Amino acid sequence: MMDLVLWRHAEAEDETAQVPDLDRALTSRGAKQAARVAAWLDRQLPESTRIYCSPAQRTEQTVAALGRKYKLRPELAPGASVQQVLDVARWPSGSGTVLVVGHQPTLGHVIAELVGLPEPELSVRKGAVWWLRCRERDGRQQAIVVAVQAPETV
């Protein structure tokens, strides 16, 4: 069994010509969102969770609120493909729990594909977490949604 937890970075500064996309920082509201969700995640995630993060400053600031070790993975940067995320996570053949901190629309595309939505567009709110589990049923692998949390609800 494998759990894949997808965490979208919290609210960040707007894109401007002066700040490259990868250097955008969290707003003060975003820092509060990250802290709230991190507190919830810290209570839920096993200690053995492997954590991977996009190299963007806003994702690093989001995951830093969790206070656990993580690895930056350039293939999780904005514009990543569904397959890149799944490869980093080793879904579905991996085991244990993997947390990926990344971006829209990629995370929405990953969720849509894994749960079998006909349209690839699924909106993931800033700072929100989607927790998916891979299980086998009737000889087939399935992805089930274990939890969805937004910063306002934790």
ROVEX-711830 format. One record per residue: residue number from 0; x, y, z of N, C-alpha, C, CB in turn. Coordinates in steps of 0.05 Angstrom, whole numbers. Glycine has a CB too. Layout:
! residues N
+-----+--------+--------+--------+--------+--------+--------+--------+--------+--------+--------+--------+--------+
|   n |    n_u |    n_v |    n_w |   ca_u |   ca_v |   ca_w |    c_u |    c_v |    c_w |   cb_u |   cb_v |   cb_w |
+-----+--------+--------+--------+--------+--------+--------+--------+--------+--------+--------+--------+--------+
| NUM |      X |      Y |      Z |      X |      Y |      Z |      X |      Y |      Z |      X |      Y |      Z |
...
+-----+--------+--------+--------+--------+--------+--------+--------+--------+--------+--------+--------+--------+
This chain:
! residues 154
+-----+--------+--------+--------+--------+--------+--------+--------+--------+--------+--------+--------+--------+
|   n |    n_u |    n_v |    n_w |   ca_u |   ca_v |   ca_w |    c_u |    c_v |    c_w |   cb_u |   cb_v |   cb_w |
+-----+--------+--------+--------+--------+--------+--------+--------+--------+--------+--------+--------+--------+
|   0 |     17 |    -24 |      0 |      0 |      0 |      0 |     18 |     25 |      0 |    -19 |      0 |     24 |
|   1 |      8 |     45 |    -14 |     23 |     70 |    -16 |      4 |     94 |    -13 |     39 |     72 |    -43 |
|   2 |     14 |    114 |      2 |     -1 |    139 |      5 |     14 |    161 |     -9 |     -6 |    146 |     35 |
|   3 |      0 |    177 |    -24 |     11 |    200 |    -37 |     -3 |    225 |    -28 |     10 |    197 |    -69 |
|   4 |     11 |    243 |    -15 |      0 |    267 |     -4 |     10 |    290 |    -22 |      7 |    271 |     26 |
|   5 |     -9 |    305 |    -34 |     -2 |    327 |    -51 |     -9 |    353 |    -37 |    -16 |    325 |    -79 |
|   6 |     10 |    371 |    -34 |      6 |    396 |    -19 |     13 |    419 |    -38 |     24 |    397 |      7 |
|   7 |     -7 |    435 |    -44 |     -1 |    459 |    -61 |     10 |    480 |    -43 |    -27 |    469 |    -75 |
|   8 |     30 |    495 |    -53 |     42 |    516 |    -38 |     20 |    536 |    -29 |     63 |    531 |    -54 |
|   9 |     25 |    549 |     -7 |      6 |    569 |      4 |      7 |    595 |    -13 |     13 |    575 |     33 |
|  10 |     -9 |    614 |     -6 |    -12 |    639 |    -21 |     16 |    653 |    -24 |    -32 |    658 |     -8 |
|  11 |     22 |    660 |    -48 |     48 |    673 |    -54 |     43 |    700 |    -67 |     65 |    655 |    -73 |
|  12 |     65 |    716 |    -68 |     65 |    742 |    -82 |     56 |    738 |   -110 |     92 |    755 |    -80 |
|  13 |     43 |    758 |   -121 |     35 |    757 |   -150 |     60 |    758 |   -167 |     17 |    781 |   -156 |
|  14 |     57 |    747 |   -191 |     79 |    748 |   -210 |     83 |    776 |   -220 |     74 |    728 |   -234 |
|  15 |    108 |    785 |   -220 |    115 |    811 |   -231 |    140 |    809 |   -248 |    119 |    833 |   -209 |
|  16 |    145 |    829 |   -264 |    169 |    829 |   -280 |    194 |    830 |   -263 |    168 |    852 |   -300 |
|  17 |    192 |    841 |   -239 |    215 |    845 |   -222 |    223 |    819 |   -207 |    210 |    867 |   -202 |
|  18 |    204 |    801 |   -204 |    210 |    776 |   -189 |    206 |    752 |   -206 |    192 |    775 |   -164 |
|  19 |    227 |    737 |   -212 |    224 |    712 |   -228 |    205 |    693 |   -213 |    252 |    699 |   -233 |
|  20 |    191 |    677 |   -229 |    171 |    659 |   -217 |    183 |    641 |   -195 |    160 |    641 |   -239 |
|  21 |    206 |    630 |   -198 |    217 |    612 |   -178 |    224 |    627 |   -152 |    242 |    598 |   -188 |
|  22 |    227 |    654 |   -153 |    234 |    670 |   -130 |    211 |    682 |   -115 |    253 |    691 |   -138 |
|  23 |    186 |    676 |   -124 |    163 |    688 |   -110 |    161 |    676 |    -82 |    137 |    682 |   -127 |
|  24 |    156 |    693 |    -63 |    155 |    685 |    -35 |    126 |    684 |    -26 |    171 |    705 |    -17 |
|  25 |    122 |    670 |     -3 |     95 |    670 |      9 |     88 |    697 |     20 |     94 |    649 |     32 |
|  26 |     63 |    704 |     19 |     53 |    728 |     32 |     51 |    721 |     62 |     25 |    737 |     20 |
|  27 |     45 |    741 |     78 |     41 |    736 |    107 |     17 |    717 |    111 |     37 |    762 |    123 |
|  28 |     -4 |    721 |     95 |    -27 |    703 |     96 |    -18 |    674 |     88 |    -50 |    712 |     77 |
|  29 |     -1 |    672 |     68 |      9 |    646 |     59 |     25 |    632 |     81 |     25 |    649 |     34 |
|  30 |     41 |    647 |     95 |     57 |    636 |    117 |     38 |    624 |    139 |     76 |    657 |    129 |
|  31 |     16 |    638 |    144 |     -3 |    628 |    164 |    -17 |    603 |    154 |    -24 |    650 |    171 |
|  32 |    -24 |    603 |    128 |    -36 |    580 |    116 |    -18 |    556 |    118 |    -44 |    585 |     86 |
|  33 |      8 |    560 |    111 |     27 |    538 |    112 |     30 |    527 |    140 |     54 |    547 |    101 |
|  34 |     31 |    545 |    160 |     34 |    536 |    188 |     10 |    520 |    197 |     38 |    561 |    206 |
|  35 |    -14 |    528 |    189 |    -39 |    514 |    197 |    -39 |    486 |    185 |    -64 |    529 |    189 |
|  36 |    -34 |    484 |    159 |    -34 |    458 |    146 |    -11 |    441 |    156 |    -33 |    462 |    116 |
|  37 |     12 |    453 |    160 |     35 |    437 |    170 |     29 |    425 |    197 |     60 |    455 |    172 |
|  38 |     16 |    440 |    215 |      9 |    429 |    241 |    -10 |    405 |    238 |     -5 |    451 |    259 |
|  39 |    -29 |    406 |    220 |    -47 |    383 |    215 |    -31 |    360 |    204 |    -70 |    391 |    196 |
|  40 |    -15 |    365 |    183 |      1 |    344 |    171 |     20 |    331 |    191 |     18 |    355 |    147 |
|  41 |     32 |    346 |    208 |     51 |    336 |    227 |     38 |    315 |    245 |     64 |    358 |    244 |
|  42 |     12 |    319 |    252 |     -2 |    300 |    268 |    -10 |    275 |    253 |    -27 |    314 |    280 |
|  43 |    -13 |    277 |    226 |    -23 |    255 |    210 |     -1 |    238 |    196 |    -41 |    266 |    188 |
|  44 |     21 |    251 |    188 |     41 |    238 |    172 |     59 |    219 |    189 |     59 |    258 |    158 |
|  45 |     64 |    195 |    179 |     83 |    178 |    193 |    111 |    191 |    193 |     84 |    150 |    180 |
|  46 |    127 |    184 |    213 |    154 |    195 |    215 |    171 |    187 |    190 |    168 |    185 |    240 |
|  47 |    164 |    165 |    178 |    180 |    154 |    155 |    172 |    167 |    129 |    176 |    125 |    153 |
|  48 |    154 |    187 |    129 |    145 |    200 |    104 |    169 |    211 |     89 |    124 |    222 |    110 |
|  49 |    170 |    205 |     63 |    190 |    217 |     45 |    177 |    243 |     34 |    199 |    198 |     22 |
|  50 |    192 |    265 |     35 |    181 |    291 |     27 |    198 |    303 |      5 |    181 |    310 |     52 |
|  51 |    184 |    310 |    -17 |    196 |    321 |    -41 |    183 |    348 |    -47 |    195 |    302 |    -65 |
|  52 |    199 |    367 |    -55 |    190 |    395 |    -58 |    201 |    407 |    -84 |    198 |    412 |    -34 |
|  53 |    184 |    422 |    -97 |    192 |    439 |   -120 |    214 |    458 |   -110 |    168 |    454 |   -132 |
|  54 |    232 |    466 |   -128 |    253 |    485 |   -120 |    244 |    514 |   -118 |    275 |    483 |   -140 |
|  55 |    218 |    519 |   -123 |    208 |    547 |   -121 |    208 |    556 |    -92 |    180 |    549 |   -133 |
|  56 |    215 |    581 |    -88 |    217 |    592 |    -60 |    190 |    588 |    -45 |    224 |    621 |    -61 |
|  57 |    168 |    592 |    -58 |    142 |    590 |    -44 |    136 |    561 |    -35 |    120 |    600 |    -63 |
|  58 |    145 |    541 |    -50 |    141 |    514 |    -41 |    160 |    507 |    -18 |    145 |    494 |    -65 |
|  59 |    185 |    517 |    -20 |    204 |    512 |      2 |    194 |    525 |     28 |    231 |    523 |     -6 |
|  60 |    183 |    549 |     26 |    173 |    563 |     50 |    149 |    548 |     61 |    165 |    592 |     43 |
|  61 |    132 |    536 |     43 |    109 |    521 |     52 |    118 |    496 |     67 |     91 |    513 |     28 |
|  62 |    136 |    480 |     55 |    144 |    455 |     68 |    161 |    461 |     93 |    160 |    438 |     48 |
|  63 |    175 |    483 |     94 |    192 |    489 |    117 |    175 |    491 |    142 |    207 |    515 |    113 |
|  64 |    150 |    499 |    139 |    132 |    502 |    162 |    127 |    475 |    176 |    105 |    514 |    154 |
|  65 |    132 |    453 |    161 |    128 |    426 |    172 |    151 |    418 |    191 |    126 |    406 |    150 |
|  66 |    174 |    430 |    187 |    197 |    425 |    204 |    209 |    397 |    201 |    189 |    428 |    232 |
|  67 |    206 |    385 |    178 |    218 |    358 |    173 |    237 |    360 |    149 |    195 |    337 |    167 |
|  68 |    254 |    340 |    147 |    273 |    340 |    125 |    258 |    335 |     99 |    295 |    318 |    129 |
|  69 |    268 |    348 |     78 |    256 |    345 |     51 |    277 |    347 |     30 |    233 |    366 |     46 |
|  70 |    271 |    338 |      6 |    290 |    339 |    -16 |    278 |    357 |    -38 |    297 |    311 |    -27 |
|  71 |    294 |    375 |    -48 |    285 |    391 |    -71 |    288 |    374 |    -96 |    302 |    418 |    -74 |
|  72 |    268 |    375 |   -113 |    269 |    360 |   -138 |    262 |    379 |   -161 |    249 |    336 |   -137 |
|  73 |    281 |    385 |   -178 |    277 |    404 |   -200 |    254 |    395 |   -219 |    302 |    407 |   -216 |
|  74 |    249 |    369 |   -220 |    228 |    360 |   -238 |    200 |    366 |   -227 |    230 |    330 |   -243 |
|  75 |    198 |    377 |   -203 |    172 |    386 |   -191 |    167 |    416 |   -195 |    171 |    378 |   -162 |
|  76 |    185 |    429 |   -209 |    182 |    458 |   -213 |    156 |    464 |   -228 |    206 |    470 |   -230 |
|  77 |    147 |    490 |   -229 |    123 |    497 |   -244 |    125 |    486 |   -272 |    119 |    528 |   -244 |
|  78 |    102 |    475 |   -282 |    102 |    464 |   -308 |    108 |    435 |   -309 |    120 |    479 |   -326 |
|  79 |    113 |    422 |   -286 |    119 |    394 |   -285 |     95 |    378 |   -297 |    124 |    384 |   -256 |
|  80 |    102 |    354 |   -308 |     81 |    337 |   -319 |     71 |    318 |   -297 |     92 |    321 |   -343 |
|  81 |     48 |    307 |   -303 |     36 |    286 |   -285 |     57 |    264 |   -281 |     10 |    275 |   -296 |
|  82 |     68 |    255 |   -303 |     87 |    232 |   -301 |    112 |    239 |   -285 |     96 |    224 |   -329 |
|  83 |    122 |    264 |   -286 |    145 |    272 |   -270 |    138 |    270 |   -240 |    153 |    300 |   -277 |
|  84 |    114 |    279 |   -233 |    106 |    277 |   -204 |    104 |    248 |   -196 |     79 |    292 |   -200 |
|  85 |     91 |    232 |   -212 |     88 |    203 |   -205 |    114 |    189 |   -204 |     69 |    190 |   -226 |
|  86 |    133 |    196 |   -222 |    160 |    184 |   -221 |    175 |    191 |   -196 |    176 |    193 |   -246 |
|  87 |    174 |    216 |   -188 |    187 |    225 |   -163 |    176 |    210 |   -140 |    185 |    256 |   -159 |
|  88 |    149 |    207 |   -139 |    136 |    194 |   -116 |    138 |    164 |   -117 |    107 |    202 |   -116 |
|  89 |    145 |    153 |   -141 |    146 |    124 |   -146 |    118 |    112 |   -143 |    165 |    110 |   -126 |
|  90 |     98 |    127 |   -152 |     70 |    117 |   -151 |     65 |    100 |   -176 |     51 |    141 |   -151 |
|  91 |     52 |     78 |   -173 |     40 |     66 |   -150 |     57 |     44 |   -138 |     12 |     55 |   -156 |
|  92 |     80 |     39 |   -149 |     96 |     16 |   -140 |    112 |     20 |   -114 |    115 |      8 |   -162 |
|  93 |    113 |     45 |   -105 |    127 |     50 |    -80 |    112 |     40 |    -56 |    133 |     80 |    -77 |
|  94 |    123 |     46 |    -33 |    109 |     38 |     -8 |    111 |     61 |     12 |    121 |     12 |      3 |
|  95 |     96 |     60 |     32 |     96 |     80 |     53 |     82 |    105 |     43 |    125 |     87 |     60 |
|  96 |     90 |    128 |     55 |     77 |    153 |     50 |     97 |    173 |     37 |     66 |    165 |     76 |
|  97 |     88 |    186 |     16 |    104 |    206 |      2 |     88 |    232 |      2 |    112 |    197 |    -27 |
|  98 |    101 |    254 |     10 |     90 |    280 |      8 |    104 |    296 |    -14 |     92 |    296 |     36 |
|  99 |     88 |    307 |    -32 |     99 |    323 |    -54 |     87 |    351 |    -51 |     91 |    311 |    -82 |
| 100 |    105 |    371 |    -50 |     96 |    399 |    -48 |    102 |    412 |    -75 |    112 |    414 |    -25 |
| 101 |     80 |    421 |    -87 |     82 |    431 |   -115 |     62 |    452 |   -122 |     80 |    409 |   -134 |
| 102 |     55 |    452 |   -148 |     41 |    474 |   -160 |     16 |    465 |   -175 |     59 |    489 |   -179 |
| 103 |     -2 |    485 |   -180 |    -24 |    482 |   -199 |    -13 |    491 |   -226 |    -49 |    499 |   -190 |
| 104 |    -23 |    480 |   -248 |    -45 |    461 |   -249 |    -35 |    432 |   -247 |    -59 |    464 |   -275 |
| 105 |     -9 |    428 |   -244 |      2 |    400 |   -244 |    -12 |    383 |   -223 |     31 |    401 |   -239 |
| 106 |    -14 |    393 |   -198 |    -25 |    376 |   -177 |    -54 |    368 |   -183 |    -24 |    390 |   -150 |
| 107 |    -69 |    387 |   -194 |    -97 |    381 |   -202 |    -98 |    360 |   -223 |   -111 |    406 |   -211 |
| 108 |    -79 |    361 |   -242 |    -78 |    341 |   -264 |    -72 |    314 |   -252 |    -57 |    349 |   -285 |
| 109 |    -53 |    313 |   -233 |    -45 |    287 |   -221 |    -70 |    275 |   -207 |    -22 |    291 |   -201 |
| 110 |    -84 |    290 |   -191 |   -107 |    280 |   -177 |   -128 |    270 |   -196 |   -119 |    302 |   -158 |
| 111 |   -134 |    287 |   -216 |   -155 |    280 |   -236 |   -148 |    253 |   -250 |   -158 |    302 |   -257 |
| 112 |   -123 |    250 |   -257 |   -115 |    225 |   -270 |   -117 |    201 |   -251 |    -86 |    227 |   -281 |
| 113 |   -108 |    204 |   -227 |   -108 |    182 |   -208 |   -136 |    173 |   -200 |    -92 |    189 |   -184 |
| 114 |   -154 |    192 |   -197 |   -181 |    184 |   -189 |   -200 |    179 |   -213 |   -193 |    206 |   -171 |
| 115 |   -189 |    183 |   -237 |   -204 |    175 |   -261 |   -225 |    196 |   -271 |   -218 |    150 |   -257 |
| 116 |   -220 |    221 |   -265 |   -238 |    242 |   -275 |   -235 |    244 |   -305 |   -233 |    269 |   -261 |
| 117 |   -257 |    248 |   -320 |   -256 |    250 |   -349 |   -241 |    275 |   -359 |   -284 |    249 |   -361 |
| 118 |   -243 |    296 |   -343 |   -229 |    321 |   -351 |   -204 |    324 |   -333 |   -247 |    346 |   -347 |
| 119 |   -182 |    332 |   -345 |   -157 |    334 |   -329 |   -156 |    358 |   -310 |   -133 |    335 |   -347 |
| 120 |   -176 |    376 |   -313 |   -175 |    401 |   -297 |   -188 |    396 |   -270 |   -189 |    424 |   -312 |
| 121 |   -173 |    400 |   -249 |   -183 |    399 |   -222 |   -169 |    421 |   -207 |   -179 |    370 |   -208 |
| 122 |   -184 |    438 |   -194 |   -172 |    460 |   -180 |   -164 |    453 |   -152 |   -191 |    485 |   -180 |
| 123 |   -139 |    458 |   -145 |   -130 |    453 |   -117 |   -124 |    481 |   -105 |   -104 |    435 |   -117 |
| 124 |   -138 |    486 |    -83 |   -135 |    512 |    -70 |   -107 |    516 |    -59 |   -155 |    515 |    -47 |
| 125 |    -99 |    542 |    -58 |    -73 |    548 |    -47 |    -71 |    538 |    -18 |    -67 |    579 |    -48 |
| 126 |    -49 |    523 |    -13 |    -45 |    513 |     14 |    -59 |    487 |     20 |    -52 |    533 |     34 |
| 127 |    -75 |    477 |      2 |    -92 |    453 |      7 |    -76 |    427 |      4 |   -116 |    452 |    -11 |
| 128 |    -85 |    406 |     17 |    -73 |    380 |     16 |    -94 |    360 |      6 |    -63 |    371 |     44 |
| 129 |    -85 |    343 |    -12 |   -101 |    320 |    -22 |    -85 |    295 |    -14 |   -107 |    321 |    -53 |
| 130 |    -98 |    276 |      0 |    -85 |    252 |      9 |    -97 |    229 |     -6 |    -87 |    248 |     40 |
| 131 |    -81 |    215 |    -22 |    -91 |    192 |    -38 |    -77 |    167 |    -29 |    -86 |    198 |    -68 |
| 132 |    -91 |    145 |    -33 |    -80 |    119 |    -26 |    -84 |    100 |    -49 |    -94 |    107 |      0 |
| 133 |    -63 |     84 |    -55 |    -65 |     64 |    -76 |    -71 |     38 |    -62 |    -38 |     62 |    -92 |
| 134 |    -92 |     25 |    -72 |   -100 |     -1 |    -61 |   -107 |    -19 |    -84 |   -124 |      1 |    -41 |
| 135 |   -107 |    -45 |    -78 |   -114 |    -65 |    -98 |   -142 |    -75 |    -92 |    -94 |    -88 |   -100 |
| 136 |   -160 |    -75 |   -112 |   -187 |    -85 |   -108 |   -194 |   -101 |   -133 |   -207 |    -62 |   -104 |
| 137 |   -202 |   -126 |   -129 |   -209 |   -144 |   -152 |   -186 |   -146 |   -172 |   -234 |   -134 |   -165 |
| 138 |   -161 |   -147 |   -162 |   -139 |   -150 |   -180 |   -130 |   -125 |   -195 |   -145 |   -171 |   -200 |
| 139 |   -143 |   -102 |   -189 |   -136 |    -77 |   -202 |   -127 |    -56 |   -181 |   -160 |    -66 |   -218 |
| 140 |   -108 |    -39 |   -189 |   -100 |    -18 |   -171 |   -120 |      5 |   -173 |    -71 |     -8 |   -177 |
| 141 |   -126 |     17 |   -150 |   -144 |     40 |   -149 |   -131 |     61 |   -132 |   -172 |     32 |   -138 |
| 142 |   -138 |     86 |   -139 |   -131 |    109 |   -121 |   -156 |    118 |   -107 |   -118 |    132 |   -138 |
| 143 |   -155 |    119 |    -81 |   -177 |    129 |    -66 |   -169 |    155 |    -51 |   -188 |    108 |    -45 |
| 144 |   -188 |    172 |    -47 |   -183 |    197 |    -33 |   -187 |    192 |     -3 |   -202 |    220 |    -43 |
| 145 |   -166 |    196 |     12 |   -167 |    192 |     41 |   -175 |    217 |     55 |   -139 |    182 |     51 |
| 146 |   -165 |    240 |     47 |   -171 |    265 |     60 |   -165 |    288 |     41 |   -155 |    269 |     86 |
| 147 |   -181 |    310 |     44 |   -175 |    335 |     31 |   -178 |    356 |     52 |   -195 |    340 |      6 |
| 148 |   -157 |    372 |     55 |   -157 |    394 |     76 |   -148 |    420 |     63 |   -138 |    387 |    100 |
| 149 |   -163 |    441 |     70 |   -156 |    468 |     62 |   -147 |    483 |     87 |   -180 |    482 |     47 |
| 150 |   -131 |    504 |     83 |   -121 |    519 |    107 |   -143 |    529 |    125 |   -104 |    542 |     98 |
| 151 |   -166 |    535 |    113 |   -188 |    546 |    129 |   -202 |    525 |    146 |   -208 |    559 |    111 |
| 152 |   -197 |    499 |    140 |   -212 |    478 |    154 |   -196 |    463 |    174 |   -224 |    459 |    134 |
| 153 |   -171 |    470 |    178 |   -154 |    455 |    197 |   -149 |    473 |    221 |   -128 |    446 |    185 |
+-----+--------+--------+--------+--------+--------+--------+--------+--------+--------+--------+--------+--------+
